[in-house]
Structure formats: C-alpha cells, structure tokens
Amino acid sequence: MFCPYCRHDSSRVVDSRTLEDGSGIRRRRQCPQCSKRFTTVETTSLSVIKRSGAAEPFDRSKVINGVRKACQGRPVTADDLAVLAQEVEETVRASGNAEIDANDVGLAILGPLKRLDVVAYMRFASVYRGFENLDDFEAAVQELRREELEPQTAAAKVVQPRFGFR
C-alpha cells in the first residue's frame, strides 16, 4: 500500500473495522517513513452480467430503483428499500461468486420483497418469474396463501401437554 503523502511503498495497519453495512473493511494505516495516517476501504468486487453479456459492478441503487417501481402506491419507505437492497447484496455476495447473472439478482430480490409487501412482490415476480397468463398469477397467489397458512398450521400442530390421572 503506497502512502498517499510520500509514496513510500509500505504502511502499517493501526486499526481495522467492518463498515456499518458489512460490505467491506475500513483500515487506518500509518506510513513508517513520514508517520502520516490515512484510511483505506477494502471491498470485494461483485460484477453483474447483463442480458447483453456486458458486466458492470453491483449497484444497490439499481436494486432500489427496480423495486421502487413495484412498490409504487404501496406503504413502503425509502428505509425499507435500503434494508432490502442490503439484504439482496448480502445474499448475492454469500454465493461466493465474483460474477452473478442479472436475472439471479432479480430472483434474490423476491424473498425479501415478499416479506416486505406481497402486492409489490406479485408485481415484481410477474416480470422476473416470467408470468405469461392469468394461470401464472393464480398459481403465485395460491402459493402465497399456502405460505400464509403454514405458520398457523404449524402452531396448531404443537402438542399440548396432557394433565390427568390414570
């Protein structure tokens, strides 16, 4: 690491901390030659491969903008969208791949969006899951209804302790 002040070719790490959003590491460094301190930020690169085959760096704002369209008219705040974008980025980074297909990013949005707002989820899913007719919408609605009933069904199956005399 070159010192930005004197261009010395090494530096000593004084402090390391994870960035607030967990996307990288902030390091405080000190040059052994001029003793000045400077900060570096280390992140892993993540490229999104578009349909055209072009690669571009992952950008949370693109996730937010895409989801914002599906959330128009819904009770979803800017903070909700920021949290969703962070969750999506964590998911795609957890895959361990340096490159990810744009369609896979869209699919990674579906889970967090479903928890945030089901109407926005249906709007977004209709594009990314390629709904072609009303049957596709019906199947997705049925799936949502089944998922909605599962926690209630699981709670009902909890075995109640029996008290009594034999």
C-alpha positions as CSV (number, residue, x, y, z in Angstrom):
1,M,0.0,0.0,0.0
2,F,1.6,3.3,-1.1
3,C,1.5,6.2,1.2
4,P,-0.6,9.0,-0.5
5,Y,1.7,11.7,1.0
6,C,5.2,10.5,0.4
7,R,4.6,7.5,-1.9
8,H,6.5,5.1,0.4
9,D,5.7,1.6,-0.6
10,S,4.5,0.2,2.7
11,S,2.3,1.1,5.6
12,R,1.3,-0.3,9.0
13,V,-2.3,-1.1,9.8
14,V,-3.2,0.8,13.0
15,D,-6.9,-0.1,13.2
16,S,-9.4,-2.3,11.2
17,R,-13.2,-2.1,11.4
18,T,-16.0,-3.6,9.4
19,L,-18.1,-1.0,7.6
20,E,-21.5,-0.3,9.1
21,D,-23.3,-2.1,6.3
22,G,-20.9,-5.1,6.4
23,S,-19.8,-4.6,2.8
24,G,-16.1,-4.1,3.5
25,I,-13.3,-3.3,5.9
26,R,-12.1,0.2,6.9
27,R,-8.4,0.3,7.8
28,R,-6.5,3.1,9.4
29,R,-2.9,3.0,8.3
30,Q,0.3,4.8,9.2
31,C,3.4,5.3,7.0
32,P,6.7,4.3,8.6
33,Q,8.6,7.0,6.7
34,C,6.5,10.2,7.1
35,S,4.4,9.0,10.0
36,K,1.2,10.4,8.5
37,R,-2.0,8.4,8.8
38,F,-4.6,7.6,6.1
39,T,-7.7,5.4,5.7
40,T,-8.3,2.7,3.1
41,V,-11.5,0.8,2.4
42,E,-11.4,-2.8,1.2
43,T,-14.3,-4.4,-0.5
44,T,-14.7,-7.4,-2.7
45,S,-15.8,-6.7,-6.3
46,L,-19.0,-8.1,-7.5
47,S,-20.0,-7.9,-11.1
48,V,-23.4,-8.3,-12.6
49,I,-23.6,-9.9,-16.0
50,K,-26.4,-8.3,-18.0
51,R,-28.5,-10.0,-20.7
52,S,-26.3,-8.4,-23.4
53,G,-23.3,-10.1,-21.9
54,A,-21.8,-6.8,-20.6
55,A,-20.5,-6.8,-17.0
56,E,-21.0,-3.9,-14.6
57,P,-20.3,-3.5,-10.8
58,F,-23.2,-4.4,-8.5
59,D,-25.1,-1.3,-7.5
60,R,-27.6,-1.2,-4.7
61,S,-29.2,1.9,-6.1
62,K,-30.3,-0.2,-9.2
63,V,-31.9,-2.7,-6.9
64,I,-33.7,0.1,-5.1
65,N,-34.9,1.7,-8.3
66,G,-36.2,-1.6,-9.7
67,V,-38.1,-2.4,-6.6
68,R,-39.3,1.2,-6.2
69,K,-41.4,0.7,-9.4
70,A,-43.0,-2.4,-8.0
71,C,-43.7,-0.5,-4.7
72,Q,-45.4,2.5,-6.3
73,G,-48.5,3.3,-4.3
74,R,-47.6,0.8,-1.5
75,P,-46.8,1.7,2.1
76,V,-43.0,1.1,1.6
77,T,-40.5,3.6,2.9
78,A,-37.1,4.5,1.5
79,D,-35.5,2.9,4.6
80,D,-37.4,-0.3,3.8
81,L,-35.9,-0.3,0.3
82,A,-32.4,0.4,1.6
83,V,-32.7,-2.5,4.0
84,L,-34.0,-4.7,1.2
85,A,-31.1,-3.7,-1.1
86,Q,-28.6,-4.5,1.7
87,E,-30.1,-7.9,2.2
88,V,-30.0,-8.6,-1.5
89,E,-26.4,-7.6,-1.7
90,E,-25.5,-9.9,1.3
91,T,-27.3,-12.7,-0.4
92,V,-25.6,-12.4,-3.8
93,R,-22.2,-11.9,-2.1
94,A,-22.8,-15.0,0.0
95,S,-22.9,-17.0,-3.2
96,G,-19.2,-16.7,-3.3
97,N,-19.1,-15.8,-7.0
98,A,-17.4,-12.7,-8.3
99,E,-19.9,-12.5,-11.2
100,I,-23.6,-13.0,-11.0
101,D,-26.3,-13.0,-13.6
102,A,-28.7,-10.1,-13.6
103,N,-31.6,-12.5,-13.5
104,D,-30.2,-14.1,-10.4
105,V,-30.1,-10.7,-8.7
106,G,-33.8,-10.2,-9.6
107,L,-34.6,-13.6,-8.1
108,A,-32.6,-12.7,-5.0
109,I,-35.0,-9.8,-4.5
110,L,-38.1,-11.9,-4.4
111,G,-37.7,-13.3,-0.9
112,P,-37.1,-10.1,0.9
113,L,-39.7,-8.3,-1.2
114,K,-42.3,-11.0,-0.3
115,R,-41.7,-10.3,3.4
116,L,-41.9,-6.6,2.8
117,D,-45.1,-6.3,0.7
118,V,-46.9,-9.1,-1.1
119,V,-48.5,-6.8,-3.7
120,A,-45.1,-5.4,-4.7
121,Y,-43.8,-8.9,-4.7
122,M,-46.5,-10.0,-7.2
123,R,-45.7,-7.1,-9.4
124,F,-42.0,-7.8,-9.4
125,A,-42.4,-11.6,-9.6
126,S,-44.6,-11.2,-12.7
127,V,-41.5,-9.9,-14.5
128,Y,-38.7,-12.0,-13.0
129,R,-40.6,-15.2,-13.0
130,G,-41.9,-14.6,-16.4
131,F,-45.7,-14.7,-15.8
132,E,-47.4,-15.3,-19.2
133,N,-51.1,-15.5,-18.3
134,L,-53.6,-15.4,-15.5
135,D,-52.8,-19.0,-14.6
136,D,-49.3,-18.0,-13.6
137,F,-50.8,-15.2,-11.3
138,E,-53.3,-17.7,-9.8
139,A,-50.6,-20.2,-9.1
140,A,-48.5,-17.5,-7.4
141,V,-51.4,-16.3,-5.3
142,Q,-52.2,-19.9,-4.2
143,E,-48.5,-20.3,-3.2
144,L,-48.7,-17.1,-1.1
145,R,-51.9,-18.3,0.5
146,R,-50.4,-21.7,1.4
147,E,-47.3,-20.0,2.9
148,E,-49.6,-17.7,4.9
149,L,-51.4,-20.7,6.4
150,E,-48.2,-22.7,7.1
151,P,-47.3,-20.8,10.4
152,Q,-50.9,-21.2,11.6
153,T,-50.9,-24.9,10.8
154,A,-47.5,-25.4,12.5
155,A,-48.7,-23.7,15.6
156,A,-51.9,-25.8,15.7
157,K,-49.8,-29.0,15.5
158,V,-47.9,-28.2,18.7
159,V,-48.8,-31.0,21.1
160,Q,-50.5,-29.7,24.2
161,P,-49.3,-31.4,27.4
162,R,-51.9,-33.7,28.9
163,F,-52.6,-33.5,32.6
164,G,-54.7,-36.0,34.2
165,F,-54.7,-39.1,36.3
166,R,-54.5,-42.6,35.1
